[in-house]
Amino acid sequence: MDSYLDPFSKIALTLTASQLAKNLIVKSEGVGEDLAFNFFAWRNNKPLLCAQLESRHMKENHQRRFARCYELMRILRFNLGIDSLTFVAEGYVANEPQNKELSLAFLEPNSGVKECLTVIHCDENLASAAPDVYLFSMPYTYNGRSVSWGHLMEFSQNAIGTIKRYSYPAMLHGAFRRQVDKEVSLNQLDEETINEILGHGFLVQEF
């Protein structure tokens, strides 16, 4: 299996896969079908698995979805010892600051807010008390049953502000702030672990 030695190669792979998935969803289901949460887990610069929250659980309230994702991160980080993770979800982005939440500003005519795929990538940093965090957005618009993609936007310089403000970045950041026992990184993705992940409402694709 190929190795991905830097965060940008990992981000490129996962973003491309997510764009293809979004294209297929829109072509099949039409406008309004969102991509489910995707967690791409890496260990020793190689992809280990992708866990996708089941669509029926995407309809749950924030607290229940967050609890499922929290348990997933616990398994990935502290049972399997992953050292990098790329999280991809639907979101909103704007070039200019808005005076309200982006999801609300999006509903206003001529607001300049666009729908996007949001990418949060965390890398373990053993030399620091905090992980390396990278934030990107890929805006898109709909054209019938197809997706027109914009230009990739980077927000990594404002990562700390985003982490403090939003629950999912804070959860990922917190998981990677805690060190993992070296022996954990040797744990295998066995049937018991896969069943535990499935039990929290995720689909699993092994690499």
C-alpha positions in Angstrom: 0.0 0.0 0.0 1.3 3.5 -0.9 2.6 5.8 1.9 1.5 9.4 2.1 4.3 11.2 3.8 2.9 14.7 4.3 -0.5 16.1 5.4 -1.2 17.6 2.0 -1.0 14.3 0.2 -3.4 12.8 2.8 -5.8 15.7 2.4 -5.7 15.5 -1.4 -6.6 11.9 -1.4 -9.5 12.2 1.0 -10.8 15.3 -0.6 -10.8 13.8 -4.1 -12.6 10.7 -2.8 -15.2 12.9 -1.0 -15.8 14.9 -4.2 -16.4 11.8 -6.2 -18.8 10.5 -3.5 -20.6 13.9 -3.6 -20.9 13.8 -7.3 -22.4 10.3 -7.3 -24.9 11.2 -4.5 -26.2 14.3 -6.4 -26.3 12.4 -9.7 -28.3 9.7 -8.1 -30.4 11.5 -5.5 -30.5 15.1 -6.7 -29.9 18.5 -5.1 -30.1 18.6 -1.3 -28.4 15.2 -0.6 -25.5 15.9 1.8 -22.4 13.8 2.2 -22.3 12.0 5.6 -19.5 12.6 8.1 -16.4 10.8 6.9 -13.4 10.0 9.2 -10.2 8.9 7.3 -7.8 7.3 9.8 -4.1 7.1 9.1 -1.3 5.1 10.9 2.4 5.3 9.9 1.5 7.4 6.9 -0.8 4.8 5.4 -4.6 4.8 5.3 -6.1 2.4 7.8 -9.8 2.8 7.4 -12.6 5.2 6.5 -15.6 5.4 8.9 -18.8 7.0 7.6 -21.7 7.8 9.8 -24.8 6.1 8.6 -27.3 8.4 6.8 -30.0 7.5 9.3 -27.8 8.8 12.2 -27.0 12.0 10.3 -30.7 12.9 10.9 -30.2 12.7 14.7 -29.8 15.8 16.9 -26.4 17.3 17.4 -25.8 15.7 20.8 -26.4 12.1 19.6 -24.3 12.5 16.5 -21.5 14.1 18.5 -21.6 11.2 21.0 -21.2 8.7 18.2 -18.3 10.5 16.7 -16.7 10.9 20.1 -16.8 7.1 20.6 -15.4 6.6 17.2 -12.4 8.9 18.0 -11.8 7.1 21.2 -11.5 3.8 19.3 -9.4 5.1 16.5 -7.0 7.1 18.7 -6.7 5.1 21.9 -7.5 1.5 20.7 -5.9 1.6 17.3 -3.3 4.3 17.9 -3.9 6.3 14.7 -1.5 9.2 14.3 -3.4 11.2 11.7 -7.0 11.8 10.9 -8.9 13.6 8.1 -12.5 14.6 8.8 -14.7 15.6 5.9 -18.2 17.1 6.3 -20.6 19.4 4.6 -20.5 23.1 5.6 -20.6 26.7 4.5 -17.9 29.1 3.5 -17.6 32.8 2.6 -14.8 35.1 1.4 -16.0 37.9 3.6 -17.0 37.9 7.3 -20.7 37.6 8.0 -22.7 39.1 10.8 -24.5 35.8 11.6 -23.9 32.1 11.4 -23.0 31.0 7.9 -25.9 28.5 7.7 -28.3 31.4 8.3 -26.5 33.9 6.1 -26.6 31.3 3.3 -30.4 31.7 3.1 -30.2 35.4 2.4 -30.1 36.5 -1.3 -26.7 37.7 -2.5 -25.0 36.8 0.8 -21.8 35.4 -0.8 -22.0 32.3 1.3 -21.5 29.0 -0.5 -22.0 25.4 0.5 -18.8 23.4 0.7 -17.0 20.3 1.8 -15.0 21.2 5.0 -11.8 19.3 5.7 -10.1 19.2 9.1 -6.8 17.3 9.2 -4.9 16.5 12.5 -1.4 15.1 12.6 0.2 13.9 15.8 3.1 16.0 16.9 5.3 14.3 19.4 7.5 17.3 19.8 4.7 19.6 20.8 1.9 19.7 23.3 -0.6 20.2 20.5 -1.2 18.4 17.1 -0.7 20.1 13.8 -4.1 21.1 12.4 -5.0 22.0 8.8 -8.4 23.5 7.7 -9.7 23.6 4.1 -13.0 24.3 2.4 -14.0 23.3 -1.1 -17.0 25.4 -2.2 -19.5 24.1 -4.7 -22.7 25.0 -6.5 -25.3 22.8 -8.1 -25.9 22.6 -11.8 -29.0 20.4 -12.2 -27.9 16.9 -11.0 -24.2 17.8 -11.2 -21.8 19.7 -8.9 -19.6 22.6 -10.0 -16.5 22.8 -7.7 -14.8 26.1 -6.8 -11.3 26.7 -5.7 -9.8 25.1 -2.6 -9.7 27.6 0.3 -7.2 27.2 3.3 -7.9 28.5 6.8 -5.1 26.8 8.7 -3.8 30.2 10.0 -7.1 30.6 11.9 -7.2 27.0 13.1 -7.1 27.9 16.8 -10.1 30.2 16.6 -12.1 27.5 14.8 -11.1 24.8 17.3 -12.3 27.0 20.2 -15.6 27.8 18.6 -16.8 24.5 17.1 -17.3 21.1 18.8 -15.9 18.7 16.2 -12.6 20.5 15.6 -12.2 20.7 19.4 -12.9 17.0 19.8 -10.3 16.0 17.2 -7.8 18.5 18.6 -8.3 17.1 22.1 -7.9 13.5 21.1 -4.5 14.2 19.4 -3.3 16.3 22.4 -3.2 13.2 24.5 -0.3 10.8 23.8 -0.9 7.2 22.9 1.0 4.2 24.4 3.4 3.0 21.7 2.1 -0.6 22.1 -1.4 0.6 21.1 -0.1 1.6 17.7 0.6 -2.1 17.1 -3.0 -3.1 17.6 -4.8 -4.7 14.7 -8.0 -3.7 13.1 -9.7 -7.0 14.1 -13.3 -8.2 13.8 -14.1 -7.1 17.4 -12.9 -3.6 16.8 -14.8 -3.3 13.5 -18.0 -4.6 15.2 -17.5 -1.9 17.9 -17.3 0.8 15.3 -20.3 -0.6 13.5 -22.2 -0.6 16.8 -21.8 3.1 17.1 -23.5 3.7 13.8 -20.7 3.8 11.3 -19.9 2.1 8.0 -16.3 0.9 7.7 -14.1 0.7 4.6 -10.7 -0.9 5.3 -7.7 -0.1 3.2 
